[in-house]
Amino acid sequence: MPELPDVEIFRQYIHLNALHQTIEDVEVLGGNILRGVSPEKLGETLRTNSFEESRRHGKHLFIRLQQNGWLAMYFGMTGYLKYFKDRSEEPPYDRLLISFARGRYLAYASQRKLGRVELIINVDDYIRQHDLGPDAMSRSLDFSAFKKALSTAKRSTVKAALMDQSLIAGIGNVYSDEIMYQSNIHPSRKMSQLDEAMMKRLFTKTKHVLRKAIEYRADPRRFPESWITPYRRSRRKFAGCVGPIESIKVSGRTSYFCPQSQKP
């Protein structure tokens, strides 16, 4: 599932490629991705309009229109964006295709149709209405705010707390595993079992992992050999763990960890 680093790359992609171009046409190829707007209304709003800026909060991407608010995107399990010149380059499973007057296209693709696209008026109102916590990479989320946000989840596991979008927005299954691995915290550990030093380490590694993942373009093939993410499913030994990776179910999700460095 696209998490904060992935969506930040999408935001940068939009910023570099798709701003300040007149939208000529809109094709909704999978109507069930739309929320609160019909294909006809979406097309009416976007045609002759343009994208002016991009903003991200957690796993959500927002694109400001020159007129009439913002286009909000959530990518679900398999969503992504592709900007291209020729229709022969159109990706499989595209659900929304935007044609620009200069002869370029932007596709929102999603194989499993679990994402959504909406028209909204105000981003801050959207964040409140969807009960999203502070963005995990926000400058305002310092250690004090991080600790306060997670303090309400003392009965939860660390993994569940990190993934709770109402506490902190942006972290999902993959990056919670990486953060806990780099923090030497076992996935089943409860928030109530973290002392001050462990909490500070969790905060520092959260910021570090997300920042570096963005630098690596959210591509696990570029991640350092000492990171667990590239080896999660293979369970292979790797530079950061002398033994094979193990997995357990935590709060209904599969969590991968190194048994040597992440003790129960």
KEKE-3310 file (N, C-alpha, C; in steps of 0.2 Angstrom, whole numbers, plus 5000, padded with zeros to 4 digits):
npx = (5004:5003:5012:5017:5030:5029:5017:5022:5032:5023:5017:5028:5030:5018:5020:5032:5028:5014:5008:4999:4994:4982:4967:4960:4951:4942:4942:4933:4936:4933:4921:4918:4928:4926:4921:4907:4905:4900:4904:4901:4900:4913:4920:4915:4920:4934:4937:4944:4950:4965:4979:4986:4995:5002:4999:5002:4996:4999:4994:4987:4984:4983:4978:4978:4965:4964:4952:4938:4942:4949:4957:4956:4966:4967:4976:4974:4977:4985:4986:4993:5001:5003:5011:5011:5015:5010:4995:4998:5006:4998:4994:4990:4974:4970:4960:4956:4958:4966:4967:4978:4979:4990:4994:4997:4995:4988:4987:4977:4980:4974:4974:4966:4956:4954:4957:4952:4945:4941:4932:4935:4933:4941:4956:4961:4949:4945:4955:4951:4938:4940:4947:4961:4977:4992:5003:5016:5028:5028:5035:5030:5027:5036:5046:5039:5026:5024:5025:5014:5004:5004:5002:4989:4987:4991:4988:4988:4998:5015:5016:5002:4999:5008:5002:4990:4980:4973:4981:4994:4998:5001:5010:5011:5009:5022:5032:5030:5036:5049:5053:5051:5060:5073:5072:5074:5063:5052:5038:5026:5027:5020:5014:5013:5024:5036:5050:5056:5068:5067:5055:5060:5070:5061:5054:5065:5069:5057:5056:5068:5068:5057:5061:5073:5068:5060:5071:5076:5067:5056:5059:5062:5073:5083:5086:5096:5107:5106:5094:5077:5066:5068:5070:5059:5048:5055:5062:5076:5093:5101:5112:5109:5104:5108:5102:5088:5073:5059:5041:5025:5008:5001:4989:4981:4988:5002:5018:5035:5051:5067:5073:5084:5088:5077:5069:5056)
npy = (4994:5011:5022:5036:5040:5035:5043:5055:5055:5054:5067:5075:5072:5076:5089:5092:5089:5091:5103:5119:5117:5117:5108:5097:5086:5073:5057:5045:5030:5020:5021:5018:5023:5036:5048:5056:5063:5064:5056:5065:5077:5079:5079:5091:5100:5099:5101:5113:5119:5120:5112:5119:5118:5106:5096:5086:5075:5064:5049:5055:5064:5080:5091:5107:5116:5128:5134:5132:5124:5108:5093:5078:5064:5047:5032:5018:5001:4998:5009:5022:5035:5040:5050:5054:5054:5048:5038:5025:5022:5021:5016:4999:4996:5009:5021:5034:5046:5060:5072:5084:5100:5102:5090:5080:5067:5062:5048:5040:5025:5009:4994:4986:4994:5001:5013:5031:5046:5063:5078:5092:5106:5112:5108:5107:5106:5093:5085:5086:5081:5068:5063:5063:5062:5072:5075:5063:5068:5081:5097:5102:5091:5087:5079:5080:5082:5070:5060:5064:5061:5047:5043:5041:5028:5018:5005:4998:4989:4993:4993:4994:5007:5015:5014:5019:5030:5041:5045:5047:5052:5043:5032:5015:4997:4992:5002:5004:4992:4994:5005:5000:4989:4996:5003:4993:4987:4975:4969:4965:4972:4982:4999:5004:4998:5005:5014:5031:5033:5023:5028:5040:5035:5028:5039:5046:5037:5035:5048:5047:5036:5038:5050:5046:5036:5043:5050:5040:5038:5030:5017:5001:4994:5003:5005:5004:4990:4986:4988:4982:4981:4978:4964:4958:4949:4938:4933:4931:4931:4946:4961:4967:4958:4943:4931:4922:4932:4933:4932:4938:4939:4954:4964:4960:4961:4956:4956:4959:4954:4955:4942:4942:4955:4962:4959:4950)
npz = (5000:4996:5006:5017:5011:4998:4993:4995:4985:4974:4975:4972:4959:4953:4955:4947:4934:4930:4933:4930:4917:4905:4907:4896:4894:4903:4908:4916:4921:4930:4939:4952:4960:4963:4975:4982:4971:4954:4939:4928:4935:4940:4928:4922:4931:4930:4917:4906:4917:4929:4937:4951:4963:4974:4988:5002:5015:5027:5020:5010:4995:4989:4976:4971:4962:4949:4949:4960:4971:4977:4971:4978:4983:4987:4988:4991:4991:4979:4971:4960:4951:4933:4922:4905:4887:4875:4870:4869:4880:4890:4907:4913:4921:4923:4931:4931:4919:4914:4902:4895:4887:4880:4875:4883:4896:4912:4922:4934:4942:4947:4952:4961:4965:4977:4980:4981:4974:4975:4975:4984:4995:5005:5012:5026:5032:5027:5032:5046:5046:5042:5053:5054:5061:5066:5052:5049:5045:5048:5053:5065:5072:5084:5097:5109:5104:5097:5107:5115:5106:5104:5117:5120:5116:5125:5128:5116:5104:5099:5085:5080:5086:5078:5066:5067:5060:5065:5075:5071:5055:5040:5041:5037:5035:5030:5033:5047:5051:5047:5055:5068:5068:5066:5078:5087:5093:5097:5087:5095:5106:5119:5119:5132:5138:5134:5139:5142:5135:5125:5119:5113:5104:5096:5090:5084:5075:5067:5060:5054:5045:5037:5031:5024:5016:5007:5001:4994:4984:4988:4984:4987:4981:4981:4995:5009:5012:5025:5029:5034:5025:5011:5012:5017:5013:5008:5018:5020:5026:5030:5029:5041:5050:5058:5057:5050:5044:5054:5055:5062:5067:5071:5078:5068:5057:5046:5053:5050:5057:5065:5074:5082:5085:5089:5103:5112)
capx = (5000:5007:5012:5019:5035:5026:5013:5026:5035:5018:5016:5033:5029:5013:5023:5036:5025:5007:5005:4999:4992:4974:4964:4955:4946:4942:4938:4932:4936:4931:4917:4918:4934:4924:4917:4904:4905:4898:4909:4899:4902:4920:4923:4913:4924:4941:4938:4947:4953:4972:4982:4991:4999:5001:5000:5001:4995:4999:4994:4982:4987:4978:4980:4973:4963:4964:4945:4934:4944:4955:4956:4959:4967:4969:4978:4972:4982:4989:4986:4999:5000:5008:5011:5014:5013:5006:4990:5001:5009:4993:4995:4984:4970:4969:4953:4954:4963:4966:4970:4980:4978:4997:4995:5000:4990:4989:4982:4977:4979:4973:4972:4961:4950:4953:4958:4947:4946:4936:4932:4934:4934:4946:4960:4961:4942:4945:4959:4947:4932:4943:4950:4968:4982:4997:5007:5022:5034:5027:5039:5026:5027:5042:5046:5034:5019:5024:5024:5007:4999:5004:5001:4982:4987:4996:4986:4990:5005:5018:5014:4996:4999:5011:4998:4983:4980:4970:4986:4999:4996:5006:5013:5007:5012:5029:5036:5030:5040:5056:5054:5052:5067:5078:5072:5075:5057:5048:5031:5021:5028:5014:5016:5014:5031:5041:5052:5058:5073:5064:5051:5064:5072:5056:5053:5070:5069:5052:5058:5074:5066:5053:5065:5077:5064:5059:5077:5077:5062:5052:5060:5066:5079:5088:5087:5103:5107:5105:5086:5074:5061:5069:5070:5053:5045:5060:5065:5083:5097:5104:5117:5107:5102:5112:5097:5082:5068:5053:5034:5020:5002:5000:4983:4978:4993:5008:5024:5041:5056:5073:5073:5091:5089:5070:5067:5049)
capy = (5000:5017:5025:5043:5041:5034:5048:5061:5055:5056:5074:5078:5070:5080:5096:5093:5087:5092:5109:5125:5115:5117:5101:5097:5081:5069:5050:5041:5023:5016:5026:5017:5026:5043:5048:5062:5067:5060:5057:5071:5083:5079:5082:5098:5104:5099:5104:5120:5121:5117:5111:5125:5116:5100:5096:5080:5074:5057:5045:5058:5069:5085:5095:5113:5118:5135:5136:5127:5119:5104:5086:5074:5057:5042:5027:5012:4996:4997:5015:5026:5040:5040:5055:5051:5058:5044:5034:5018:5022:5021:5010:4995:4997:5016:5022:5041:5048:5067:5074:5091:5103:5102:5083:5075:5063:5060:5043:5037:5018:5006:4987:4983:4999:5002:5020:5035:5052:5067:5085:5095:5114:5115:5103:5107:5103:5086:5082:5085:5076:5061:5061:5062:5065:5076:5071:5060:5072:5088:5100:5103:5084:5086:5073:5081:5081:5063:5057:5065:5058:5040:5042:5038:5021:5014:4998:4996:4987:4999:4993:4997:5014:5019:5013:5022:5037:5046:5047:5050:5050:5042:5026:5009:4991:4991:5007:5003:4987:4996:5009:4996:4986:5001:5005:4987:4986:4969:4971:4964:4976:4987:5006:5005:4995:5009:5020:5037:5032:5019:5032:5045:5031:5027:5046:5048:5032:5037:5053:5045:5031:5041:5055:5042:5032:5048:5051:5034:5038:5025:5011:4996:4992:5008:5005:5001:4983:4986:4989:4975:4981:4974:4957:4956:4943:4933:4930:4930:4934:4952:4964:4970:4953:4937:4925:4923:4936:4930:4936:4936:4943:4959:4968:4958:4962:4952:4960:4955:4957:4951:4940:4944:4962:4964:4954:4951)
capz = (5000:4996:5012:5016:5006:4991:4991:4994:4978:4969:4975:4969:4952:4950:4955:4942:4928:4929:4935:4926:4911:4904:4906:4890:4894:4909:4907:4922:4918:4935:4943:4959:4964:4965:4982:4983:4965:4949:4933:4925:4939:4940:4921:4922:4936:4928:4910:4906:4924:4929:4943:4953:4968:4977:4995:5005:5022:5028:5014:5006:4991:4987:4971:4971:4956:4948:4951:4963:4977:4977:4969:4984:4980:4991:4984:4993:4991:4973:4967:4958:4945:4928:4917:4899:4881:4870:4873:4869:4886:4896:4911:4915:4927:4925:4933:4929:4914:4913:4896:4895:4880:4877:4872:4888:4900:4918:4924:4941:4941:4954:4950:4966:4965:4984:4981:4980:4971:4978:4975:4991:4996:5010:5014:5033:5034:5025:5037:5052:5045:5041:5059:5053:5066:5062:5047:5052:5043:5049:5058:5071:5076:5088:5101:5113:5101:5095:5113:5117:5101:5105:5124:5121:5114:5129:5128:5109:5102:5095:5078:5079:5087:5073:5060:5068:5056:5069:5080:5067:5048:5035:5042:5036:5037:5028:5036:5054:5052:5047:5060:5074:5067:5067:5085:5091:5096:5095:5085:5099:5112:5120:5120:5139:5140:5132:5143:5139:5130:5119:5115:5110:5099:5091:5087:5080:5069:5063:5056:5049:5040:5032:5027:5020:5011:5002:4997:4990:4980:4990:4980:4991:4978:4983:5002:5011:5014:5033:5031:5033:5020:5005:5013:5022:5011:5006:5024:5019:5030:5027:5033:5048:5055:5057:5056:5045:5046:5056:5055:5067:5066:5076:5077:5062:5051:5047:5054:5049:5062:5066:5081:5086:5088:5092:5108:5114)
cpx = (5004:5006:5015:5024:5033:5022:5017:5030:5029:5017:5022:5033:5024:5016:5028:5033:5018:5004:5004:4998:4984:4972:4959:4950:4947:4938:4938:4931:4934:4927:4917:4924:4932:4920:4914:4904:4904:4903:4907:4901:4910:4923:4921:4917:4931:4942:4939:4950:4961:4974:4987:4996:4997:5003:4999:5000:4994:4999:4989:4986:4982:4982:4975:4972:4963:4958:4942:4937:4950:4953:4960:4960:4969:4970:4977:4978:4987:4989:4992:4997:5005:5006:5014:5011:5009:5001:4993:5004:5004:4994:4989:4981:4969:4961:4951:4960:4961:4970:4972:4980:4985:4999:4998:4994:4993:4984:4983:4975:4978:4970:4966:4956:4949:4954:4952:4949:4940:4937:4931:4935:4940:4950:4960:4954:4942:4949:4955:4942:4934:4947:4957:4972:4987:5001:5014:5028:5034:5032:5036:5026:5034:5041:5040:5027:5019:5022:5017:5002:4999:5002:4993:4981:4991:4994:4987:4997:5008:5016:5007:4995:5002:5006:4991:4983:4977:4975:4991:4998:5002:5010:5009:5011:5019:5033:5036:5035:5048:5058:5055:5059:5073:5078:5073:5069:5053:5041:5026:5021:5022:5017:5017:5021:5037:5043:5054:5063:5071:5059:5055:5067:5067:5054:5058:5070:5063:5053:5063:5072:5062:5057:5070:5074:5062:5065:5078:5072:5057:5053:5065:5072:5084:5090:5093:5102:5106:5098:5083:5069:5062:5069:5064:5050:5049:5063:5072:5087:5100:5109:5115:5105:5105:5108:5092:5077:5062:5046:5029:5014:5001:4994:4980:4982:4999:5014:5030:5047:5062:5073:5079:5091:5082:5067:5060:5050)
cpy = (5006:5021:5032:5044:5040:5040:5055:5061:5057:5064:5078:5077:5075:5087:5097:5092:5090:5098:5114:5123:5115:5110:5102:5092:5077:5063:5047:5034:5018:5020:5025:5020:5033:5042:5055:5066:5062:5061:5063:5077:5084:5082:5089:5103:5105:5102:5111:5123:5119:5116:5116:5123:5110:5100:5088:5080:5067:5053:5048:5063:5074:5090:5101:5115:5126:5138:5130:5122:5115:5097:5082:5067:5053:5035:5020:5007:4996:5004:5019:5031:5039:5046:5053:5055:5054:5039:5027:5017:5021:5015:5006:4997:5005:5017:5029:5043:5056:5069:5082:5094:5103:5095:5078:5072:5062:5054:5041:5030:5015:4999:4985:4988:5001:5010:5025:5042:5057:5074:5088:5103:5116:5108:5102:5104:5095:5082:5081:5080:5069:5059:5059:5065:5069:5072:5069:5064:5079:5091:5101:5097:5083:5080:5074:5080:5073:5059:5058:5062:5051:5038:5039:5031:5016:5006:4994:4993:4993:4999:4996:5004:5018:5019:5017:5029:5042:5049:5051:5048:5049:5035:5020:5003:4990:4996:5006:4997:4989:5001:5005:4992:4990:5004:4999:4986:4980:4971:4970:4968:4981:4994:5007:5003:5000:5014:5026:5036:5028:5024:5037:5041:5030:5033:5047:5043:5033:5042:5051:5041:5034:5046:5051:5039:5037:5050:5046:5033:5032:5018:5006:4994:4997:5008:5002:4994:4981:4986:4983:4975:4977:4966:4954:4949:4937:4929:4929:4933:4940:4955:4966:4964:4946:4931:4927:4928:4931:4934:4933:4941:4948:4963:4966:4959:4958:4957:4956:4959:4952:4949:4941:4951:4965:4958:4955:4955)
cpz = (5000:5003:5011:5011:4999:4989:4991:4987:4973:4969:4971:4961:4949:4950:4949:4935:4926:4931:4930:4918:4910:4903:4901:4891:4901:4907:4913:4920:4924:4940:4950:4963:4966:4971:4982:4977:4959:4943:4929:4928:4939:4933:4920:4926:4933:4921:4910:4912:4923:4936:4945:4958:4970:4984:4997:5013:5023:5021:5009:5002:4989:4982:4970:4964:4955:4950:4955:4967:4975:4974:4975:4981:4986:4987:4986:4993:4985:4969:4966:4952:4940:4923:4910:4893:4876:4873:4873:4876:4892:4900:4912:4921:4928:4926:4931:4924:4912:4907:4896:4888:4877:4874:4877:4892:4907:4920:4931:4940:4947:4952:4955:4968:4973:4985:4980:4977:4973:4975:4982:4990:5000:5013:5022:5035:5033:5030:5044:5051:5044:5048:5058:5058:5062:5057:5051:5051:5045:5054:5065:5075:5079:5093:5106:5110:5099:5101:5115:5112:5102:5113:5125:5119:5118:5129:5121:5109:5099:5088:5076:5081:5081:5067:5061:5065:5060:5074:5076:5060:5044:5035:5041:5038:5036:5032:5044:5055:5052:5053:5067:5073:5069:5074:5089:5095:5093:5093:5090:5106:5113:5121:5128:5142:5137:5137:5139:5133:5124:5115:5111:5104:5094:5087:5082:5074:5064:5058:5051:5044:5035:5028:5022:5014:5005:4997:4992:4985:4981:4986:4984:4988:4979:4990:5004:5013:5021:5034:5030:5027:5014:5006:5017:5019:5009:5012:5024:5025:5027:5032:5040:5053:5053:5055:5052:5048:5048:5055:5060:5065:5072:5074:5070:5056:5052:5048:5054:5054:5062:5073:5085:5089:5091:5096:5110:5121)
residu = (MET:PRO:GLU:LEU:PRO:ASP:VAL:GLU:ILE:PHE:ARG:GLN:TYR:ILE:HIS:LEU:ASN:ALA:LEU:HIS:GLN:THR:ILE:GLU:ASP:VAL:GLU:VAL:LEU:GLY:GLY:ASN:ILE:LEU:ARG:GLY:VAL:SER:PRO:GLU:LYS:LEU:GLY:GLU:THR:LEU:ARG:THR:ASN:SER:PHE:GLU:GLU:SER:ARG:ARG:HIS:GLY:LYS:HIS:LEU:PHE:ILE:ARG:LEU:GLN:GLN:ASN:GLY:TRP:LEU:ALA:MET:TYR:PHE:GLY:MET:THR:GLY:TYR:LEU:LYS:TYR:PHE:LYS:ASP:ARG:SER:GLU:GLU:PRO:PRO:TYR:ASP:ARG:LEU:LEU:ILE:SER:PHE:ALA:ARG:GLY:ARG:TYR:LEU:ALA:TYR:ALA:SER:GLN:ARG:LYS:LEU:GLY:ARG:VAL:GLU:LEU:ILE:ILE:ASN:VAL:ASP:ASP:TYR:ILE:ARG:GLN:HIS:ASP:LEU:GLY:PRO:ASP:ALA:MET:SER:ARG:SER:LEU:ASP:PHE:SER:ALA:PHE:LYS:LYS:ALA:LEU:SER:THR:ALA:LYS:ARG:SER:THR:VAL:LYS:ALA:ALA:LEU:MET:ASP:GLN:SER:LEU:ILE:ALA:GLY:ILE:GLY:ASN:VAL:TYR:SER:ASP:GLU:ILE:MET:TYR:GLN:SER:ASN:ILE:HIS:PRO:SER:ARG:LYS:MET:SER:GLN:LEU:ASP:GLU:ALA:MET:MET:LYS:ARG:LEU:PHE:THR:LYS:THR:LYS:HIS:VAL:LEU:ARG:LYS:ALA:ILE:GLU:TYR:ARG:ALA:ASP:PRO:ARG:ARG:PHE:PRO:GLU:SER:TRP:ILE:THR:PRO:TYR:ARG:ARG:SER:ARG:ARG:LYS:PHE:ALA:GLY:CYS:VAL:GLY:PRO:ILE:GLU:SER:ILE:LYS:VAL:SER:GLY:ARG:THR:SER:TYR:PHE:CYS:PRO:GLN:SER:GLN:LYS:PRO)
# end
